[in-house]
Amino acid sequence: MRVTLVSHDYWTPQQKIVLPKLPVVVGRGPDAEVSIDDRWVSRIHCAICVVDGMLVVRDLESSNGTLVNGKSITEALLLPGDTLTIGVTRFEVHYTRQNPKPLVYHGHGATGRV
C-alpha cells in the first residue's frame, strides 16, 4: 500500500510525504522515521500501520494529540481523503485501498466511519 500525506496548510503548501514503509513512526525527533518540522509535533508523535488490510493511526502519547477529521484519537482508521492533524500541520491522506470490501473496524477509539 503506497500512502501519501499531502499538506494543505499555507506554511507548507502541497508538501507531500510518501511514507517509506508501514508501519512508520512520525514525529520531529531523531528516532522518528518520518520527520515533520512543526514545533507542536512530539519527538515520537504517532504511528501509522496496516491492521487487517486497513490503514490505522495510533497516537503515541504525544503532548498535543493526533486528530482525524478534527477529532482527537488514540487510535483510528484512516480512509482516503481523511484529514490527519499532527501537531498543527494538517494532511490529507491519499492511498488506494487494496481490499475494497466493506470495512469492519473495532479498534480502540474507532471513528465509526466504515
OpenMM code with the backbone's topology and positions (N, CA, C; nanometers):
from openmm import Vec3, app, unit

residues = "MET ARG VAL THR LEU VAL SER HIS ASP TYR TRP THR PRO GLN GLN LYS ILE VAL LEU PRO LYS LEU PRO VAL VAL VAL GLY ARG GLY PRO ASP ALA GLU VAL SER ILE ASP ASP ARG TRP VAL SER ARG ILE HIS CYS ALA ILE CYS VAL VAL ASP GLY MET LEU VAL VAL ARG ASP LEU GLU SER SER ASN GLY THR LEU VAL ASN GLY LYS SER ILE THR GLU ALA LEU LEU LEU PRO GLY ASP THR LEU THR ILE GLY VAL THR ARG PHE GLU VAL HIS TYR THR ARG GLN ASN PRO LYS PRO LEU VAL TYR HIS GLY HIS GLY ALA THR GLY ARG VAL".split()
positions = [
    Vec3(0.0856, -0.1173, 0.0000),
    Vec3(0.0000, 0.0000, 0.0000),
    Vec3(0.0900, 0.1234, 0.0000),
    Vec3(0.0741, 0.2102, -0.0970),
    Vec3(0.1518, 0.3344, -0.1025),
    Vec3(0.0661, 0.4460, -0.0415),
    Vec3(0.1194, 0.5075, 0.0637),
    Vec3(0.0461, 0.6117, 0.1363),
    Vec3(0.1204, 0.7433, 0.1209),
    Vec3(0.0443, 0.8485, 0.0854),
    Vec3(0.0998, 0.9828, 0.0726),
    Vec3(0.0189, 1.0771, 0.1609),
    Vec3(0.0898, 1.1602, 0.2355),
    Vec3(0.0272, 1.2659, 0.3154),
    Vec3(0.0543, 1.3972, 0.2445),
    Vec3(-0.0523, 1.4729, 0.2147),
    Vec3(-0.0387, 1.5993, 0.1421),
    Vec3(-0.0856, 1.7123, 0.2325),
    Vec3(0.0056, 1.8062, 0.2614),
    Vec3(-0.0276, 1.9203, 0.3467),
    Vec3(-0.1040, 2.0244, 0.2664),
    Vec3(-0.2053, 2.0809, 0.3295),
    Vec3(-0.2822, 2.1890, 0.2670),
    Vec3(-0.2729, 2.3172, 0.3488),
    Vec3(-0.1771, 2.3228, 0.4412),
    Vec3(-0.1590, 2.4424, 0.5223),
    Vec3(-0.0807, 2.5466, 0.4440),
    Vec3(-0.1044, 2.6738, 0.4731),
    Vec3(-0.0411, 2.7809, 0.3948),
    Vec3(0.1102, 2.7856, 0.4130),
    Vec3(0.1624, 2.7384, 0.5285),
    Vec3(0.3067, 2.7439, 0.5505),
    Vec3(0.3793, 2.6233, 0.4891),
    Vec3(0.3048, 2.5200, 0.4506),
    Vec3(0.3645, 2.4046, 0.3825),
    Vec3(0.2753, 2.3628, 0.2657),
    Vec3(0.2494, 2.4545, 0.1722),
    Vec3(0.1529, 2.4236, 0.0656),
    Vec3(0.1985, 2.3056, -0.0204),
    Vec3(0.1077, 2.2122, -0.0336),
    Vec3(0.1279, 2.0947, -0.1181),
    Vec3(0.2523, 2.0129, -0.0833),
    Vec3(0.3002, 2.0216, 0.0411),
    Vec3(0.4105, 1.9348, 0.0835),
    Vec3(0.3594, 1.7915, 0.0792),
    Vec3(0.4333, 1.7048, 0.0120),
    Vec3(0.3938, 1.5648, 0.0017),
    Vec3(0.4956, 1.4780, 0.0747),
    Vec3(0.4431, 1.3915, 0.1592),
    Vec3(0.5277, 1.2952, 0.2286),
    Vec3(0.4799, 1.1566, 0.1868),
    Vec3(0.5661, 1.0851, 0.1162),
    Vec3(0.5369, 0.9463, 0.0814),
    Vec3(0.5937, 0.8603, 0.1934),
    Vec3(0.5075, 0.7840, 0.2581),
    Vec3(0.5540, 0.7013, 0.3687),
    Vec3(0.6425, 0.5901, 0.3129),
    Vec3(0.7656, 0.5778, 0.3654),
    Vec3(0.8623, 0.4850, 0.3074),
    Vec3(0.8268, 0.3383, 0.3274),
    Vec3(0.7539, 0.3099, 0.4342),
    Vec3(0.7151, 0.1730, 0.4668),
    Vec3(0.6060, 0.1801, 0.5723),
    Vec3(0.5441, 0.0696, 0.5967),
    Vec3(0.4457, 0.0591, 0.7036),
    Vec3(0.4807, -0.0634, 0.7867),
    Vec3(0.4786, -0.0553, 0.9181),
    Vec3(0.4441, 0.0611, 0.9991),
    Vec3(0.5542, 0.1659, 0.9950),
    Vec3(0.5147, 0.2900, 1.0315),
    Vec3(0.6087, 0.4010, 1.0337),
    Vec3(0.5781, 0.4881, 1.1548),
    Vec3(0.6846, 0.5384, 1.2173),
    Vec3(0.6697, 0.6305, 1.3305),
    Vec3(0.6926, 0.7719, 1.2795),
    Vec3(0.6003, 0.8620, 1.3140),
    Vec3(0.6047, 1.0010, 1.2702),
    Vec3(0.6311, 1.0892, 1.3921),
    Vec3(0.7189, 1.1876, 1.3764),
    Vec3(0.7493, 1.2806, 1.4846),
    Vec3(0.8491, 1.3837, 1.4372),
    Vec3(0.9149, 1.4527, 1.5314),
    Vec3(1.0169, 1.5503, 1.4935),
    Vec3(1.1537, 1.5170, 1.5511),
    Vec3(1.1629, 1.4067, 1.6241),
    Vec3(1.2890, 1.3673, 1.6856),
    Vec3(1.3704, 1.2731, 1.5991),
    Vec3(1.4927, 1.2440, 1.6420),
    Vec3(1.5820, 1.1587, 1.5638),
    Vec3(1.5351, 1.0132, 1.5527),
    Vec3(1.4488, 0.9690, 1.6421),
    Vec3(1.4001, 0.8308, 1.6369),
    Vec3(1.2779, 0.8145, 1.5465),
    Vec3(1.2224, 0.9239, 1.4970),
    Vec3(1.1076, 0.9169, 1.4065),
    Vec3(1.1555, 0.8812, 1.2666),
    Vec3(1.0835, 0.7920, 1.2012),
    Vec3(1.1194, 0.7514, 1.0651),
    Vec3(1.0749, 0.8552, 0.9630),
    Vec3(0.9690, 0.9279, 0.9954),
    Vec3(0.9225, 1.0403, 0.9132),
    Vec3(0.9223, 1.1629, 1.0027),
    Vec3(0.9980, 1.2656, 0.9620),
    Vec3(1.0124, 1.3861, 1.0429),
    Vec3(0.9240, 1.4989, 0.9893),
    Vec3(0.8544, 1.5647, 1.0812),
    Vec3(0.7710, 1.6796, 1.0470),
    Vec3(0.8267, 1.8002, 1.1214),
    Vec3(0.8556, 1.9054, 1.0464),
    Vec3(0.9119, 2.0277, 1.1037),
    Vec3(0.7984, 2.1152, 1.1563),
    Vec3(0.7558, 2.0861, 1.2778),
    Vec3(0.6443, 2.1556, 1.3417),
    Vec3(0.6719, 2.1467, 1.4915),
    Vec3(0.6906, 2.2610, 1.5573),
    Vec3(0.7271, 2.2575, 1.6999),
    Vec3(0.6192, 2.1982, 1.7885),
    Vec3(0.4986, 2.1823, 1.7385),
    Vec3(0.3891, 2.1228, 1.8151),
    Vec3(0.3848, 1.9707, 1.8007),
    Vec3(0.4723, 1.9159, 1.7170),
    Vec3(0.4820, 1.7713, 1.6993),
    Vec3(0.5781, 1.7163, 1.8037),
    Vec3(0.5381, 1.6096, 1.8712),
    Vec3(0.6256, 1.5438, 1.9691),
    Vec3(0.7391, 1.4722, 1.8973),
    Vec3(0.8442, 1.4444, 1.9711),
    Vec3(0.9587, 1.3744, 1.9112),
    Vec3(0.9149, 1.2412, 1.8512),
    Vec3(0.8340, 1.1673, 1.9234),
    Vec3(0.7688, 1.0450, 1.8750),
    Vec3(0.6198, 1.0718, 1.8904),
    Vec3(0.5511, 1.1028, 1.7825),
    Vec3(0.4146, 1.1550, 1.7903),
    Vec3(0.3074, 1.0479, 1.7647),
    Vec3(0.3182, 0.9805, 1.6507),
    Vec3(0.2169, 0.8804, 1.6172),
    Vec3(0.2776, 0.7725, 1.5285),
    Vec3(0.2050, 0.6629, 1.5159),
    Vec3(0.2456, 0.5535, 1.4281),
    Vec3(0.1335, 0.5283, 1.3292),
    Vec3(0.1714, 0.4979, 1.2064),
    Vec3(0.0748, 0.4617, 1.1027),
    Vec3(0.1089, 0.3207, 1.0582),
    Vec3(0.0083, 0.2342, 1.0566),
    Vec3(0.0316, 0.0943, 1.0241),
    Vec3(-0.0892, 0.0363, 0.9508),
    Vec3(-0.0739, -0.0864, 0.9073),
    Vec3(-0.1837, -0.1589, 0.8443),
    Vec3(-0.2272, -0.2682, 0.9410),
    Vec3(-0.3578, -0.2721, 0.9696),
    Vec3(-0.4160, -0.3740, 1.0563),
    Vec3(-0.5287, -0.4399, 0.9781),
    Vec3(-0.5159, -0.5676, 0.9539),
    Vec3(-0.6175, -0.6421, 0.8787),
    Vec3(-0.6526, -0.5741, 0.7464),
    Vec3(-0.5503, -0.5229, 0.6773),
    Vec3(-0.5707, -0.4611, 0.5466),
    Vec3(-0.6211, -0.3176, 0.5512),
    Vec3(-0.6321, -0.2600, 0.6719),
    Vec3(-0.6818, -0.1236, 0.6866),
    Vec3(-0.5724, -0.0338, 0.7414),
    Vec3(-0.5684, 0.0921, 0.6964),
    Vec3(-0.4702, 0.1883, 0.7449),
    Vec3(-0.5180, 0.2457, 0.8776),
    Vec3(-0.4300, 0.2399, 0.9782),
    Vec3(-0.4654, 0.2816, 1.1136),
    Vec3(-0.3575, 0.3766, 1.1656),
    Vec3(-0.3992, 0.4816, 1.2373),
    Vec3(-0.3060, 0.5722, 1.3039),
    Vec3(-0.3236, 0.5553, 1.4546),
    Vec3(-0.2112, 0.5551, 1.5262),
    Vec3(-0.2126, 0.5457, 1.6728),
    Vec3(-0.1330, 0.6618, 1.7294),
    Vec3(-0.1931, 0.7351, 1.8205),
    Vec3(-0.1200, 0.8394, 1.8913),
    Vec3(-0.0270, 0.7711, 1.9906),
    Vec3(0.0971, 0.8187, 1.9981),
    Vec3(0.1963, 0.7585, 2.0876),
    Vec3(0.2181, 0.8461, 2.2108),
    Vec3(0.1069, 0.8813, 2.2757),
    Vec3(0.1071, 0.9654, 2.3956),
    Vec3(0.1759, 1.0982, 2.3688),
    Vec3(0.1461, 1.1569, 2.2532),
    Vec3(0.2038, 1.2860, 2.2161),
    Vec3(0.1512, 1.3958, 2.3080),
    Vec3(0.2256, 1.5043, 2.3168),
    Vec3(0.1862, 1.6160, 2.4034),
    Vec3(0.0613, 1.6867, 2.3545),
    Vec3(0.0475, 1.7011, 2.2231),
    Vec3(-0.0631, 1.7799, 2.1676),
    Vec3(-0.1665, 1.6973, 2.0934),
    Vec3(-0.1528, 1.5659, 2.0959),
    Vec3(-0.2537, 1.4785, 2.0393),
    Vec3(-0.2464, 1.4645, 1.8884),
    Vec3(-0.3226, 1.3680, 1.8400),
    Vec3(-0.3370, 1.3386, 1.6984),
    Vec3(-0.4859, 1.3461, 1.6670),
    Vec3(-0.5202, 1.4094, 1.5560),
    Vec3(-0.6604, 1.4250, 1.5191),
    Vec3(-0.6869, 1.3625, 1.3833),
    Vec3(-0.8037, 1.3016, 1.3705),
    Vec3(-0.8526, 1.2531, 1.2416),
    Vec3(-0.9856, 1.3223, 1.2173),
    Vec3(-0.9914, 1.3967, 1.1081),
    Vec3(-1.1110, 1.4732, 1.0727),
    Vec3(-1.1572, 1.5631, 1.1872),
    Vec3(-1.0585, 1.6231, 1.2560),
    Vec3(-1.0869, 1.7193, 1.3620),
    Vec3(-1.1157, 1.6598, 1.4980),
    Vec3(-1.1155, 1.5275, 1.5101),
    Vec3(-1.1449, 1.4630, 1.6386),
    Vec3(-1.0181, 1.4005, 1.6966),
    Vec3(-0.9944, 1.4261, 1.8251),
    Vec3(-0.8796, 1.3702, 1.8942),
    Vec3(-0.8955, 1.2182, 1.9046),
    Vec3(-0.7876, 1.1451, 1.8779),
    Vec3(-0.7955, 0.9985, 1.8788),
    Vec3(-0.6787, 0.9397, 1.9584),
    Vec3(-0.6964, 0.8178, 2.0020),
    Vec3(-0.5846, 0.7384, 2.0499),
    Vec3(-0.5470, 0.6380, 1.9410),
    Vec3(-0.6471, 0.5906, 1.8682),
    Vec3(-0.6283, 0.5014, 1.7549),
    Vec3(-0.7497, 0.5160, 1.6648),
    Vec3(-0.7270, 0.5219, 1.5332),
    Vec3(-0.8399, 0.5390, 1.4422),
    Vec3(-0.8059, 0.4870, 1.3034),
    Vec3(-0.9073, 0.4492, 1.2335),
    Vec3(-0.8986, 0.4098, 1.0943),
    Vec3(-0.8744, 0.5339, 1.0102),
    Vec3(-0.7869, 0.5228, 0.9095),
    Vec3(-0.7633, 0.6322, 0.8150),
    Vec3(-0.8135, 0.5898, 0.6788),
    Vec3(-0.9080, 0.6641, 0.6254),
    Vec3(-0.9611, 0.6376, 0.4922),
    Vec3(-0.9058, 0.7405, 0.3937),
    Vec3(-0.9005, 0.7057, 0.2647),
    Vec3(-0.8556, 0.8040, 0.1655),
    Vec3(-0.9390, 0.9323, 0.1759),
    Vec3(-0.8703, 1.0468, 0.1765),
    Vec3(-0.9380, 1.1754, 0.1864),
    Vec3(-0.9543, 1.2275, 0.3281),
    Vec3(-0.9278, 1.1443, 0.4284),
    Vec3(-0.9359, 1.1894, 0.5677),
    Vec3(-0.8301, 1.2964, 0.5929),
    Vec3(-0.8578, 1.3824, 0.6913),
    Vec3(-0.7613, 1.4826, 0.7351),
    Vec3(-0.6945, 1.4331, 0.8621),
    Vec3(-0.5620, 1.4213, 0.8566),
    Vec3(-0.4816, 1.3791, 0.9704),
    Vec3(-0.4051, 1.5008, 1.0195),
    Vec3(-0.4261, 1.5390, 1.1458),
    Vec3(-0.3563, 1.6534, 1.2041),
    Vec3(-0.2535, 1.6025, 1.3037),
    Vec3(-0.1273, 1.6406, 1.2766),
    Vec3(-0.0146, 1.6043, 1.3616),
    Vec3(0.0489, 1.7356, 1.4039),
    Vec3(0.0469, 1.7649, 1.5333),
    Vec3(0.0878, 1.8981, 1.5785),
    Vec3(-0.0176, 1.9969, 1.5303),
    Vec3(0.0256, 2.0993, 1.4558),
    Vec3(-0.0709, 2.1911, 1.3943),
    Vec3(-0.0721, 2.1753, 1.2422),
    Vec3(-0.0012, 2.0742, 1.1930),
    Vec3(0.0061, 2.0513, 1.0489),
    Vec3(-0.1027, 1.9531, 1.0073),
    Vec3(-0.1822, 1.9954, 0.9077),
    Vec3(-0.2919, 1.9126, 0.8574),
    Vec3(-0.2519, 1.8474, 0.7252),
    Vec3(-0.2785, 1.7185, 0.7164),
    Vec3(-0.2500, 1.6426, 0.5956),
    Vec3(-0.3766, 1.5753, 0.5454),
    Vec3(-0.3911, 1.5703, 0.4145),
    Vec3(-0.4937, 1.4864, 0.3537),
    Vec3(-0.4273, 1.3527, 0.3237),
    Vec3(-0.4959, 1.2453, 0.3583),
    Vec3(-0.4421, 1.1106, 0.3411),
    Vec3(-0.4797, 1.0588, 0.2026),
    Vec3(-0.3787, 1.0107, 0.1287),
    Vec3(-0.4015, 0.9552, -0.0050),
    Vec3(-0.3466, 0.8136, -0.0119),
    Vec3(-0.4300, 0.7206, -0.0541),
    Vec3(-0.3872, 0.5839, -0.0851),
    Vec3(-0.5031, 0.5125, -0.1516),
    Vec3(-0.4712, 0.4022, -0.2151),
    Vec3(-0.5739, 0.3179, -0.2748),
    Vec3(-0.5857, 0.1937, -0.1894),
    Vec3(-0.7062, 0.1685, -0.1446),
    Vec3(-0.7282, 0.0503, -0.0614),
    Vec3(-0.7019, -0.0755, -0.1419),
    Vec3(-0.6295, -0.1678, -0.0849),
    Vec3(-0.6004, -0.2934, -0.1519),
    Vec3(-0.7196, -0.3874, -0.1491),
    Vec3(-0.8023, -0.3728, -0.0486),
    Vec3(-0.9170, -0.4605, -0.0323),
    Vec3(-1.0427, -0.3747, -0.0274),
    Vec3(-1.1137, -0.3558, -0.1409),
    Vec3(-1.2276, -0.2647, -0.1421),
    Vec3(-1.3551, -0.3197, -0.0795),
    Vec3(-1.3468, -0.4317, -0.0068),
    Vec3(-1.4637, -0.4860, 0.0612),
    Vec3(-1.5085, -0.3906, 0.1718),
    Vec3(-1.6341, -0.4004, 0.2149),
    Vec3(-1.6795, -0.3165, 0.3276),
    Vec3(-1.5899, -0.3383, 0.4491),
    Vec3(-1.5618, -0.2298, 0.5199),
    Vec3(-1.4714, -0.2354, 0.6333),
    Vec3(-1.5476, -0.2534, 0.7631),
    Vec3(-1.4941, -0.3365, 0.8485),
    Vec3(-1.5450, -0.3502, 0.9847),
    Vec3(-1.4230, -0.3350, 1.0741),
    Vec3(-1.4194, -0.2265, 1.1479),
    Vec3(-1.3043, -0.1965, 1.2320),
    Vec3(-1.3511, -0.1770, 1.3740),
    Vec3(-1.2928, -0.2516, 1.4644),
    Vec3(-1.3332, -0.2464, 1.6051),
    Vec3(-1.2182, -0.2005, 1.6932),
    Vec3(-1.1290, -0.1204, 1.6384),
    Vec3(-1.0112, -0.0737, 1.7118),
    Vec3(-1.0473, 0.0201, 1.8244),
    Vec3(-0.9496, 0.0425, 1.9088),
    Vec3(-0.9624, 0.1323, 2.0226),
    Vec3(-0.9798, 0.2758, 1.9735),
    Vec3(-1.0854, 0.3448, 2.0111),
    Vec3(-1.1080, 0.4823, 1.9696),
    Vec3(-1.1510, 0.4932, 1.8239),
    Vec3(-1.2150, 0.3899, 1.7714),
    Vec3(-1.2568, 0.3878, 1.6319),
    Vec3(-1.3450, 0.5082, 1.6005),
    Vec3(-1.3298, 0.5608, 1.4795),
    Vec3(-1.4058, 0.6785, 1.4407),
    Vec3(-1.5488, 0.6455, 1.4028),
    Vec3(-1.5770, 0.5195, 1.3758),
    Vec3(-1.7131, 0.4824, 1.3376),
    Vec3(-1.7354, 0.4919, 1.1878),
    Vec3(-1.6419, 0.5489, 1.1135),
    Vec3(-1.6541, 0.5580, 0.9679),
    Vec3(-1.6039, 0.4301, 0.9066),
    Vec3(-1.6933, 0.3507, 0.8545),
    Vec3(-1.6508, 0.2288, 0.7871),
    Vec3(-1.7232, 0.2127, 0.6562),
] * unit.nanometer
topology = app.Topology()
chain = topology.addChain("A")
for resn in residues:
    res = topology.addResidue(resn, chain)
    for name in ("N", "CA", "C"):
        topology.addAtom(name, app.Element.getBySymbol(name[0]), res)
